[in-house]
């Protein structure tokens, strides 16, 4: 049972436009969410996180939105740059449980 | 059906002991990984194997040794456990080599290791 789902395996966006990556979850106990970015042959690197007490967190070009009622979060990248081309993973954890549960990733390709 | 499984899910042990964490994937993937999740919930890659061949070996103490008896299994053996080894360890698999651009990964449920 996949508790964290990234239903789009790939996404292509024109350079300079907005990239929107989506993530859905089923476990209502999740209260902390993270996005990771992964380049080939490297480990994932932390990008941005959000706790359930917020519905938005912004860091430079990256903004994460959380819709608790829909059990949905999204990562917005604007403007998109070629260096943003990577695989993006969504992850979640529940209060009192430090283990993360991961989505399977979305490959983002930025077209120059 | 569990795609990527790890055993045990929880492991509590004393300092100085040797322990193993097992990982199995039934997805037919060629590449498997071990990650360590630190106290801030940040994920760090430790090892990656492709068809039983080591392709990523990050800077980890040599007390950590991955073992891949076949491409469906990647076990992590840890010698002389230390307090700082306490963490959550994740296994993952992907259908392509780690250096290919498309690198969707399927993560296991994690193993919480506590060293006392």
HADDOCK unambig.tbl for C-alpha pairs under 7 A between the chains (distance, minus, plus):
assign (segid A and resid 40 and name CA) (segid B and resid 98 and name CA) 5.90 0.50 0.50
assign (segid A and resid 40 and name CA) (segid B and resid 99 and name CA) 4.69 0.50 0.50
assign (segid A and resid 40 and name CA) (segid B and resid 100 and name CA) 5.87 0.50 0.50
assign (segid A and resid 40 and name CA) (segid B and resid 101 and name CA) 5.42 0.50 0.50
assign (segid A and resid 40 and name CA) (segid B and resid 103 and name CA) 6.91 0.50 0.50
assign (segid A and resid 41 and name CA) (segid B and resid 98 and name CA) 4.72 0.50 0.50
assign (segid A and resid 41 and name CA) (segid B and resid 99 and name CA) 4.43 0.50 0.50
assign (segid A and resid 43 and name CA) (segid B and resid 44 and name CA) 6.11 0.50 0.50
assign (segid A and resid 43 and name CA) (segid B and resid 45 and name CA) 4.76 0.50 0.50
assign (segid A and resid 44 and name CA) (segid B and resid 43 and name CA) 6.71 0.50 0.50
assign (segid A and resid 44 and name CA) (segid B and resid 44 and name CA) 6.85 0.50 0.50
assign (segid A and resid 46 and name CA) (segid B and resid 42 and name CA) 6.37 0.50 0.50
assign (segid A and resid 87 and name CA) (segid B and resid 103 and name CA) 6.74 0.50 0.50
assign (segid A and resid 99 and name CA) (segid B and resid 88 and name CA) 6.69 0.50 0.50
assign (segid A and resid 99 and name CA) (segid B and resid 110 and name CA) 6.69 0.50 0.50
assign (segid A and resid 101 and name CA) (segid B and resid 109 and name CA) 6.83 0.50 0.50
assign (segid A and resid 102 and name CA) (segid B and resid 107 and name CA) 6.35 0.50 0.50
assign (segid A and resid 104 and name CA) (segid B and resid 104 and name CA) 5.67 0.50 0.50
assign (segid A and resid 104 and name CA) (segid B and resid 105 and name CA) 5.27 0.50 0.50
assign (segid A and resid 104 and name CA) (segid B and resid 106 and name CA) 5.44 0.50 0.50
assign (segid A and resid 105 and name CA) (segid B and resid 104 and name CA) 5.36 0.50 0.50
assign (segid A and resid 105 and name CA) (segid B and resid 105 and name CA) 6.68 0.50 0.50
assign (segid A and resid 107 and name CA) (segid B and resid 102 and name CA) 6.47 0.50 0.50
